[in-house]
Amino acid sequence: MISLRYNKESDTWQYFKNPCIEKKAMTLEDVREVTQELETLCKEKSLFAVLILTYEASPAFDPLYKVHASSSPLAYVSYYDSFIELSNEELLSLCTKRFSLSPASCIAEDEYKTAYNIIKTNLKEGNSYQINYTFPITAQYEGDALSWFIEKVQKNVTPYSFYCETDEYSLCSFSPELFFTRSRKKAGYELTLKPMKGTLKRRAGYEKEDELALSQSVKNRAENLMITDMIRNDVSHIAITGTVSVPSLYETEVYTSVIQMTSTIKAKSNASLYETLCVLYPCASITGAPKIKSMEIIHEVEKTQRGVYTGAVGYVDNKGDAVFSIPIRTAVLTKKTKTLTYGAGSGIVWDSQCNEEYEECKIKASVLSSESDEKFYVFDSLLLEQGSLYLLDKHLNRLKNSVSFFYTCTSEDLENLFTAINEELYAAAKQNPAGLYKVRTLITKDLNHAVTLESISSQEHTLRLAIMKDTVYTTAPYFTQDLI
């Protein structure tokens, strides 16, 4: 097994090859064995280790966790005498072959809604407070997985980017989420955990406004706080009394396509690495709250194994220090079938909206696309409030100017296009005389268009107005988004 780990502290890559020991866990007992001996082997033999844990390995740490049965390996661990440190430029020398990907397919929206409704029923009945519902996106691939990984991280490296190659598959993780770090101190170890809950699509030019909106979103703060409190409780079982703290809540981090909310938990512990995994694995951020019941509901609504996705990828050094990430934004490329599988998901709470959660999953899956196959289009969003279209003329003029600038079309084509759009907008207003909606108009290069509505809360509307009160439009950019 070869591995590549991004070291964000030094902005370099640790390249592991030619392992001296390799182990594969096929049963839950095997998982317990390889994780129990991991720290001891690293320290006694002065080795570095890479550990891959699947979501289905969870019952090895608590038999009450319910998962789908798996005939695939539940865990891999490889030990190395040393590693090579590579710069970003040197990493490119490993990129030698071409890579191609077929159009991806995923769960139908109707199927997503069915699962979503089951989850909402469980939330209503008090069986859970939050469920992290996920589904796989699949595609066929040809070429070299490592080259694809390197191409992606050259454009956008995430804090916990990781590549691993086993006999069965190649793992390409573009994860931004830390599971935990474990670092030796004078007395025991210091643990740092950083759950990631709360997502907003990134819009170029509006990052500051969107970070503020996300950090003040009641729904996202509640979602984040549930998981933060749950992880704080988990780690307290192995922490030295009085050392658990939450130094930061509701921080925001900006990535290529999304803005994420994180919080940080710290604790001091004398527990072994295995004991640490027993109380923390799987991470609460990818299950829900409470963990055992949430995993039962996940088992009901998710029809397939998650595999490495939402499991853990860990690096342990020769002193026992460790860094474990949550493999979200992660693709598993199965060698035998030439199938790429990429998981997407979101945390569903009582005030979640089905269309928003489904859209969030699609945004998170955008790493699969490439610049060459992305479609160019222009769009505008405006507010429909109690049957009235807010600043309609300004929005239509702005959109018309954009179409005239970017697309080649006659004045007659333009007139016909906007006559049709105008009629659809007024029809939407007539059909929705009450409530708040974001009305989105999208126009492609061939002048096809679509008008869609999305319900929004009065609280979100008020927040957006406050953020953008000094702009040319009195509505927020949520309703007047720029061209993409």
C-alpha positions, 0 to 999 in steps of 0.5 A, a space after each residue: 500500500 502506498 500513501 500520500 498525506 498532506 501536512 498542512 503545518 509545513 505545506 508538504 506531502 508525506 509519501 509512504 511506500 514499500 511498507 514493512 508490515 501490512 495487515 487487513 481486517 476482515 472481521 470485527 475481531 480483526 479490527 480490534 486486533 489491528 487497532 489495539 496493537 497499532 500504538 505499541 508497534 509504532 513506538 516499540 519498532 519506531 514505525 509510522 503507520 497509516 490506518 483506514 477504517 470503514 464505517 462498517 468497522 464501528 461495531 468493533 468498538 461498540 456492539 450496539 452500533 448497527 451497520 450493514 454486513 460487509 464482505 469487504 475489508 473493514 480496515 487496513 493498516 500499513 507500517 513504514 520505516 520512513 517516508 519521503 517529504 515532497 513539495 507541491 512541485 515534486 508531487 507533480 512528478 508522480 502524475 504521469 497518466 491520463 484519467 477520464 470519468 463517465 457521467 455520474 449517477 446517484 439516488 433519484 430525488 424521489 428516493 431521497 425524499 422517501 428516506 428524508 420523510 422517514 427521518 423527519 418522522 423519527 425526528 418528530 417522534 423524538 427518536 433522534 435530534 439529528 440524522 446524517 443521511 448519505 448516499 453514493 454517487 457512482 461513475 466509471 473511470 479509466 486511467 490512473 487514480 493517483 494522477 487524478 488525485 494530484 490534479 485535484 489537489 494542485 487546484 485545491 488542497 484541503 487540510 486533510 487530503 489523503 491518498 491510499 492505494 490498496 490491492 482492492 481500491 484507490 482512496 482519494 480523500 479531499 477531506 476538510 474535516 478533522 476527526 481528532 489529533 493526539 499529541 504527547 504532552 508532559 502529562 498524557 496526551 492532548 486531544 483536539 477534535 473539530 466537528 464540521 456541521 453547517 454548510 453554505 454554498 460559496 459565492 465568489 465575492 460574497 464570502 464575508 457576507 456568507 460567513 456571517 450569514 452561516 455563523 448566525 444561522 439558527 438552524 446551522 448553529 443548532 446542528 453544530 451545537 448538537 454534535 459538539 456537545 455529543 463529542 464533548 460528552 464522548 471524550 469526557 469518558 477518557 479525559 482527565 477530570 476538568 480538562 474538557 473544554 470548547 475553546 471555539 464555537 461556530 467558526 467558519 472555514 471557506 473552501 472552493 465550493 462551500 463555507 463550513 461551520 466548525 467548533 473545537 473541543 480539547 481534552 487531556 487524556 491518559 487513554 491509549 489510542 485504542 481506548 480513544 477510538 472505543 469512545 469516539 468512533 464513529 465520529 458523531 458528526 457523521 451519525 447524528 444524535 444520539 449515536 446508537 439510535 441514529 445509526 439504527 435509523 441510518 441502517 433503515 434508510 441507507 440501502 448500501 454500505 458506506 465503506 471508507 466514506 465517513 469512516 476514518 483515515 489515520 496517521 500515527 507516528 513513531 511516538 504515538 502521536 496521531 492525526 485522524 480525519 473523517 473521509 468526507 469529500 472522498 472517492 473510492 476507485 475500485 480496481 476490479 470494476 473500474 467504478 468510482 464511488 463518492 459519498 455525499 450527505 448532510 445532517 438533517 434536523 427538524 427545521 431542515 428542508 428537503 430540497 435544501 438538503 438535497 442541493 447541499 449534497 450536490 454542492 458537496 459532490 462538485 469535486 467530481 466535476 472538471 473545468 472542461 465539463 462544467 456548463 456555463 450559464 447566467 442566473 439571477 435570484 429575486 424575492 417573492 414576498 406575499 405574492 409580490 416580486 421584489 425589484 422585478 424590473 431591476 432584476 430583469 434588466 440586470 439579467 438581460 444585460 448579462 445575456 446580451 454580454 455573454 451570449 450571441 443572440 438577436 434582439 428578437 430572440 432576446 425579446 421572446 426569451 424575456 417575454 416568456 420569463 416575465 410570464 412565468 415569473 408573474 404566474 409563479 407570483 399568482 400561484 403563491 400569494 402568501 409566503 417567502 420564496 427565492 425565485 431563481 431564473 437560469 439561462 443557458 448558452 442556447 437560450 433555454 431557461 428555467 424558473 424555480 422557487 425555493 421557500 425561505 424562512 422570514 428569519 433568513 430573509 431578515 438576516 440577509 437584508 441586514 447584511 446587505 443593507 448598504 448595497 445597490 439593491 436593498 435585498 441581499 445577494 442571496 436574492 441577487 447573486 452574481 454571474 457564474 
